[in-house]
Amino acid sequence: MEQFRLKRMNITGLSIGMYSKKPPWMSAWWSAALPGLGHLCMGEYFKGLILMSWEIFVNLKANLNLAILYTFNGRFNQANEVLHPGWALVYVSIFSFAIFDSYRMCVELNTLSDLERKQKKRYLKFARYSVLGVNYLDHKNPWVAALWSALFSGFGHIYNMKTLKGIILLSWLAVIVYLSNFPMGIIYTFTGRVQEVNSMLNYEWLLFYPSVYIFGIWDSYNDAVEMNKLFEEVFKNHLRETFGGFSKNPKPLK
């Protein structure tokens, strides 16, 4: 079997992994929004899940979200009372490491992406069949992916054939929505029971919601764009290998 030094992509039953260049500050930004998200956007699912879970655990132990909420409401004394200094110090270490490591990894992956493109022989594949499912490359609509993620984070990634990332985001958002009572807050607001909303919502869990929700929309759109680039690249390569000179400049796919 012919070996490849660097593979452009890899397809499993649960996901499609690929080298794609990203701005390092972007990964660092998402890690600052919620540690773990910066790693998820680069395809580091296990590390992202661990950091994300550990951040939420430590955040709750430190009462950090409550302290942030009280601070923005001008209740500084209460913020100081609820904040646990020991766990807050642990949180700083997680927060700092997530930003540093996501930035570092993005720089290194960008270098590997450049090296992969310079190889004479490249690994490109259309589909994969396994006991976990069928996965394949296809042309995706980025706005459809973003729309499904806007409905509920994770759906857009499943649409993009990145099921594993979708399950991680969907699972955590389901936990956040359930423990924050967010759906009931929406129902109470639209039925005119606004005064009951504040007493019912768990703001400590609700403050996790914006980061995961917005990331889901942005990342599913970005993944669809990158998947389309990969699909066209694989298709062009297939034409070159099949028809030779007739496919040197194939028309771009619409």
N, C-alpha and C positions, 0 to 999 in steps of 0.2 A: 504493500500500500504506500502510495506517495505521501510524504510528510510535508507539512507546511510550517514554516517558522512562526508566522502569525496568521491567525484566521480572521478574515474580515467580519465573520458572523458565526453564530451557532444557533441552531434551532432545537428546542426540546418540546416535549408535549405541553409544557406550561408557560413557555416564554420564548422570545426571540432576542438574543443578545447580539450586539454589534458595536464595533468601534465607530464613534462619531465625535467630532470635535465640538467642544462646548467652552464658553468663556469661564475660566476658573472662578471669577467673582460671582457668577450665577449660582454655582454649587455652594459657595460660601454663604451667599445671601439666604438660600433656602435652609441651610444648616442653622443660621442665626434665627430664622423664623421658627423653626422647630428642629432640634438636632435629630438627624436621621433622614430628613427629607433630601438633603444635598446628596447623600449616598444613594438614595432610591432613584434619583433622576439620572445617576450614572450607571445604574444597573447593579449596584452593590446591595442586593436585597437583604441578605442575612445581616450584614453589618448595619444597614439602615434600620431594620426591624429591631435589633438589639438596642441601638442608640435611641430610637424613638420610644421604645418601651421603658428604657431606663430613665429617660428624660421625664416622661410623664409620672413615673413612680416617685422620683426625687422631687419633682415640682410639687406634687401633692403633699409629700412629707414636709417640705419647707414652707408650705402654704404660700408659695410664690404668686400664684394667680390671684389669690385673695388680697395679698399685699399690693399687687399692681392695681387691682380694682379699687381698693381704698385710696391709693395714692392719686389716681385720676379723678376721684370724687372729692379730693381735698381732705380726706380723713387720715391725716398723716400719723396721728397717735395710734389709731387702730391698726394701721399698716405695720407700724413698728412692733405692736404687741403680738400680732398673729405670725409674723415672720420668724422662722426657726433658723438662727444663725448657722448652726452646724450643718444642717441639710442645705442651706443656701450656699455655703462654701463648697459643698460637694457638687451642687448644680453648676457653679462657675467652672469647675474643672471639666465637666461633661460638655458644657456649652462651648468652652474654648477649644477642646480637643476636636469636637465635631466640625467646627469652622476650619480649623487648621488642616485636619485630615481630608476633608472634602476638597479643599483648595489644592492640597498636595496631590491627591489622587487624580484630580481633573487635569493638572499639568502633565502628569506622567501618562495618563491615558491619551492625551492629545499627541504626545511624542510617539507613543506606540501606533496611533492612528496614522501618523505621517510615515512611519517606517513600513507599515503594512501596505500602504498604497504604492510604495516603491518596489515591492516584490514583483518579479516577473510572473510567478505562478501564484494565483490567488484562490482562496476557498470561498465559493459562492454556491448557495443552495436554495432551492425553491420551497421544499416541503419536508416535513418529518412526521412519520407515523409511529406512535408508541402506545403502550398500555394506558398512559396518562391522558392521551387525547391526540387529536390531529392538529398540527400547526403548519401554517404556510404563509408565504409572502403574498400580499395583495395590495392593490392601490386603495388607500383609505382617504376618506374626507376628513380633514382636520377639524372642521366645524361640527361635524357629526360627533366626533370623539369628544370635543369640548362640551357639546350639548348634553351628551349622556353623563359626563362627569358633573355638569351643573345640576343634573337631576339627583345624582348621588355619586360621590367619589368612588372610583373603582370601575364603574360601568364603562367609561371611556377607554380604560386600559384593557379591559376584557375585549372590547370591540377591536382594539389594536393588536389583539393576539398576544398581549402581555398579561396573561392570566394571573401569574404569581404576584406581580406588583399590584394588580387590581384587587386581589384577595387581601393583601396587607392593608391597603388603603380602605377598602370596603369594611373590613373587620374593625379597624380602629375607629373609623367614623361611626359605625353602628354602636360601638361602646360609648363613644362621646355623646352621641345623640340620645341614647337611652338614659345615661346617667345625668345628663343636663336637663332632661325633660323638654328639649327644644321643640319637638313636633307639637306638644300640647301648648307650648307658649305661642306658636304660630296660630293654632286653632283658637285659642282664647283671644288673641289680638284681633283676628278677623271676625270674631263673633261679638265683639264689643266688651269683653270682660278684661279690659286692660289693667284694672287695678289688681287683679289676681295674678297677673303674670310675674311680677317681681317676687312675690312670696313663693311661687312655684318653681321658678328656674333655679338651677344650680350653676351659678356663674363660675365657680371654680373649674368645672368641667367645660362649660360653654366657651371659655376663652381659648380652649384648644381647637375649637371648631374652625375659625377663619383660616388658620394656617393650612390645615389638612384640606379644607374645601377648595381654597384658591389654588393650592399646589396641584390638586387633582385636575382642575380645569386646564391650567397652564401646561402641565406635564403631558397630559393626554394629547393636547393640540401639538406640542413639540414632538412627541413620539410619532404621531401620524405623519408629520412633515419628514422626519428622518426615515421612517419606514418607506415612504414614497420614493425618497432618494435611493435607498437601498434596492427597492423593487426595480427601478429603472436601470440601476447599475447591473443587477443580476440579469435582467432581460437583455440588455445590450451585450453583455458578455456571452450569453447563450447564442445570440445571433451571430456574433463574431466566430464562435467555435463551430457553429453549424454551417454558416454560409460564407465564411471567410471574408474576402474583400467586399462583398455586397453589403456588409453590416458595419463598416467602419464608422459611418456617420448616420446611424438610424435616427428617424424622426422621434422627437421627444414624445413620451406618452401624455395624453390629456386626461 
